[in-house]
C-alpha cells in the first residue's frame, strides 16, 4: 500500500507540474504566420523587408500589437495611447509641432509619421537614430516622463491583471507571462504592417494614372540637380520609400540647440543631422521638420529655395548654400508642391486594418 501511495503522489505531482507549465505555455502551439502584404512597386524596386528572426509576423501578434497601440492602458494615468501622438488621420503622426504628454509637458521633436518601417534598412529609428530597432523604439515613450510617463512594471502589472490581455499574449507568444519585451514585439509587428503604397504617383508608376503638366514639371524640378535637387535624400520613382533613411544636416540652422545624430553618436561631425523623413503623405503630416518649424509645404520649399543656413556640418548635397538655396521660380515652386502632393495616399488613413 505504501508503495502504491508513493506512486500515486508522484503521479499527481507530475500532473500538477504539467498543468502549471500549461498555464504559461501550450505544448506544440504556434501562432499563425502573417507575411507582409508587399506592394508590387516595392517588390519591383527594393529588397525584401527587414523582419527580425526573433519576432516573426503573426496574425495573433499583429492583432495584439494593434490593440496595444490604441490602448491608453500604457500611459501612467491611462489617458494616452501610442495613437494619441501617432494618429491614423495624420498618417500616424501629430498635427502639432510638439506632442503633449499626460502631464501637459511638451516634447522637443515633432512626432514622426509611421509607415513603410519594415524597409528601414539601417535599423535606426527616431529623428536622431537613437533607437536601433522598432522593438526598442516602442519601449521609450511609455517610460518617458514628458510623454506617457508610466513605468514598465506598472504597465506589465495592469496587462497581467486585465480581463483580455493574458489570453491575447498566449495566442501571440504562447505564454501568459507578460513582459516588456513581448509587449513591444507585438507593437512592432503591428507597426510593420503600416504600409502606404496607393498614392496617385504609385498609380502613375503602375500605368493607372496620368500626371498633370504641373505635376510632371514638379517631378522634373525634384529630379533636376540644378533646380530642385531633392532626389538625393528623398528618393526617386525607382525608390517607392521616397527617403534614403540617412541622416543629413539640411541647412536649417547656423548653430544648434538640438544636436540630432551628434547627440547620440558623440561625433561633432554629426551635429545638426536628422533623419530624412519619407515625403509620402505630406498632405497629412504637417507641420514639417524635426521640430515642426514649418507649417506649410510652401515654407519647406522656400527653405530649400532661399533659406539655407550654412554651418560646419552642412551636408555636401546642399550645394547652393552660399546662394541661400536653389532659387526656384514661383512656377517651379507651385509645380513642385503639386508633384509632392501626388505622393499622398488617402486610403492609408482609413484602412480598417490600421484604424481602431
Buried (B, 14 or more C-beta within 10 A) or exposed (E): EEEEEEEEEEEEEEEEEEEEEEEEBBEEEEBEEBEBEBBEBBEEBBEEBBBBEEBBBBBBBBBBBBBBBBBBBBBBEBEBBBBBBBBBEBBBBBBBBBBBBBEEBEBEBBBBBBBBBBBBEEBBBBBBBBBEBBBBBBBBBBBBEBBBBBBBEBBBEBBBEBEEBBEBBBBBBBBBBBBBBBBBBBBBBBBBBBBBBBBBBBBBBEEEBEBEEBBBBBBBBBBBEEBBBBBBBBBBBEBBBBBBBBBBBBBBBEEBEBBBBBBBBEEEEBBBBBBBBBBBBBBBBBBBBBBBBBEEBEBBBBBBBBBBBEBEBBBEBBBBBEEBBBEBEEEBBBBBBBBBBBBBBEEBBEBEEBEE
